[in-house]
Amino acid sequence: MGDVGAYLETVGGNDRLALERVYAIARDVVPAAEEGTSYAMAALLYRGKGLVATVKAKKFLSMYPFSGQVIARHHDLLSGFETTTGSIHYSADHPLPEDTLRIMVQARREEIDAAAG
């Protein structure tokens, strides 16, 4: 079991299902993603860089695309969700739309590819 799988084992119920959904969509968008750790969070990595992480906090779930630029460029897709410069807050009852997740993960993949040359 990788880092993401081990982390998910620590979360239960609908929160776990919501976290698993984000990782499943990200894996579908970037099949080459591998489990690892980035910024001390279980994450999917692409080309050795953080692609996406999602974790449970006390009051919400957070998704981290490891890029403030991805969040800023797609802020119009995130109305109804609290955001910070590096994270998007959601819940099992108010999940991020699949299309939004796909767009954001693809945008992060493109950033990583561009940086790799």
Contacts in CASP RR format, 6 or more apart in sequence:
PFRMAT RR
TARGET T0000
AUTHOR 0000-0000-0000
METHOD contacts of the structure
MODEL  1
MGDVGAYLETVGGNDRLALERVYAIARDVVPAAEEGTSYAMAALLYRGKG
LVATVKAKKFLSMYPFSGQVIARHHDLLSGFETTTGSIHYSADHPLPEDT
LRIMVQARREEIDAAAG
1 9 0 8 1.000
2 35 0 8 1.000
2 36 0 8 1.000
2 42 0 8 1.000
3 35 0 8 1.000
3 36 0 8 1.000
3 37 0 8 1.000
3 42 0 8 1.000
3 43 0 8 1.000
4 23 0 8 1.000
4 35 0 8 1.000
4 36 0 8 1.000
4 42 0 8 1.000
4 43 0 8 1.000
4 44 0 8 1.000
5 35 0 8 1.000
5 42 0 8 1.000
6 42 0 8 1.000
7 41 0 8 1.000
7 42 0 8 1.000
7 55 0 8 1.000
8 16 0 8 1.000
8 19 0 8 1.000
8 20 0 8 1.000
8 23 0 8 1.000
8 42 0 8 1.000
11 19 0 8 1.000
11 56 0 8 1.000
13 92 0 8 1.000
14 92 0 8 1.000
14 93 0 8 1.000
15 56 0 8 1.000
15 61 0 8 1.000
15 92 0 8 1.000
17 92 0 8 1.000
18 61 0 8 1.000
18 90 0 8 1.000
18 91 0 8 1.000
18 92 0 8 1.000
18 95 0 8 1.000
19 54 0 8 1.000
19 55 0 8 1.000
19 56 0 8 1.000
19 61 0 8 1.000
21 95 0 8 1.000
22 52 0 8 1.000
22 54 0 8 1.000
22 63 0 8 1.000
22 96 0 8 1.000
22 101 0 8 1.000
23 44 0 8 1.000
23 52 0 8 1.000
23 54 0 8 1.000
25 98 0 8 1.000
25 101 0 8 1.000
25 102 0 8 1.000
25 105 0 8 1.000
26 33 0 8 1.000
26 44 0 8 1.000
26 51 0 8 1.000
26 52 0 8 1.000
26 101 0 8 1.000
26 105 0 8 1.000
27 33 0 8 1.000
27 44 0 8 1.000
28 102 0 8 1.000
29 101 0 8 1.000
29 102 0 8 1.000
29 105 0 8 1.000
29 106 0 8 1.000
29 109 0 8 1.000
30 44 0 8 1.000
30 46 0 8 1.000
30 51 0 8 1.000
30 105 0 8 1.000
30 106 0 8 1.000
30 109 0 8 1.000
32 46 0 8 1.000
33 44 0 8 1.000
33 45 0 8 1.000
33 46 0 8 1.000
33 51 0 8 1.000
33 52 0 8 1.000
34 44 0 8 1.000
34 45 0 8 1.000
34 46 0 8 1.000
34 48 0 8 1.000
35 42 0 8 1.000
35 43 0 8 1.000
35 44 0 8 1.000
35 45 0 8 1.000
36 42 0 8 1.000
36 43 0 8 1.000
36 44 0 8 1.000
36 45 0 8 1.000
37 43 0 8 1.000
38 45 0 8 1.000
38 49 0 8 1.000
38 50 0 8 1.000
38 53 0 8 1.000
38 66 0 8 1.000
39 53 0 8 1.000
39 64 0 8 1.000
39 66 0 8 1.000
41 53 0 8 1.000
41 55 0 8 1.000
41 64 0 8 1.000
42 53 0 8 1.000
42 55 0 8 1.000
43 50 0 8 1.000
43 51 0 8 1.000
43 52 0 8 1.000
43 53 0 8 1.000
43 64 0 8 1.000
43 66 0 8 1.000
44 50 0 8 1.000
44 51 0 8 1.000
44 52 0 8 1.000
44 53 0 8 1.000
45 51 0 8 1.000
46 108 0 8 1.000
46 109 0 8 1.000
46 112 0 8 1.000
47 112 0 8 1.000
47 113 0 8 1.000
47 116 0 8 1.000
49 66 0 8 1.000
49 112 0 8 1.000
49 115 0 8 1.000
50 66 0 8 1.000
50 108 0 8 1.000
50 112 0 8 1.000
51 65 0 8 1.000
51 66 0 8 1.000
51 105 0 8 1.000
51 108 0 8 1.000
51 109 0 8 1.000
51 112 0 8 1.000
52 63 0 8 1.000
52 64 0 8 1.000
52 65 0 8 1.000
52 66 0 8 1.000
52 104 0 8 1.000
52 105 0 8 1.000
52 108 0 8 1.000
53 63 0 8 1.000
53 64 0 8 1.000
53 66 0 8 1.000
54 61 0 8 1.000
54 62 0 8 1.000
54 63 0 8 1.000
54 64 0 8 1.000
55 61 0 8 1.000
55 62 0 8 1.000
55 64 0 8 1.000
57 89 0 8 1.000
60 82 0 8 1.000
60 89 0 8 1.000
60 90 0 8 1.000
60 91 0 8 1.000
61 89 0 8 1.000
61 90 0 8 1.000
61 91 0 8 1.000
61 92 0 8 1.000
62 87 0 8 1.000
62 88 0 8 1.000
62 89 0 8 1.000
62 90 0 8 1.000
63 87 0 8 1.000
63 88 0 8 1.000
63 90 0 8 1.000
63 96 0 8 1.000
63 101 0 8 1.000
63 104 0 8 1.000
64 86 0 8 1.000
64 87 0 8 1.000
65 71 0 8 1.000
65 86 0 8 1.000
65 88 0 8 1.000
65 104 0 8 1.000
65 105 0 8 1.000
65 107 0 8 1.000
65 108 0 8 1.000
66 86 0 8 1.000
66 108 0 8 1.000
67 86 0 8 1.000
67 107 0 8 1.000
67 108 0 8 1.000
67 111 0 8 1.000
68 85 0 8 1.000
68 86 0 8 1.000
69 111 0 8 1.000
70 104 0 8 1.000
70 107 0 8 1.000
70 108 0 8 1.000
70 111 0 8 1.000
71 78 0 8 1.000
71 83 0 8 1.000
71 85 0 8 1.000
71 86 0 8 1.000
71 87 0 8 1.000
71 88 0 8 1.000
71 104 0 8 1.000
72 85 0 8 1.000
73 107 0 8 1.000
74 100 0 8 1.000
74 103 0 8 1.000
74 104 0 8 1.000
74 107 0 8 1.000
75 83 0 8 1.000
77 97 0 8 1.000
77 99 0 8 1.000
77 100 0 8 1.000
77 103 0 8 1.000
77 104 0 8 1.000
78 88 0 8 1.000
78 100 0 8 1.000
81 88 0 8 1.000
81 89 0 8 1.000
81 90 0 8 1.000
81 94 0 8 1.000
81 96 0 8 1.000
82 88 0 8 1.000
82 89 0 8 1.000
83 89 0 8 1.000
88 96 0 8 1.000
90 96 0 8 1.000
END
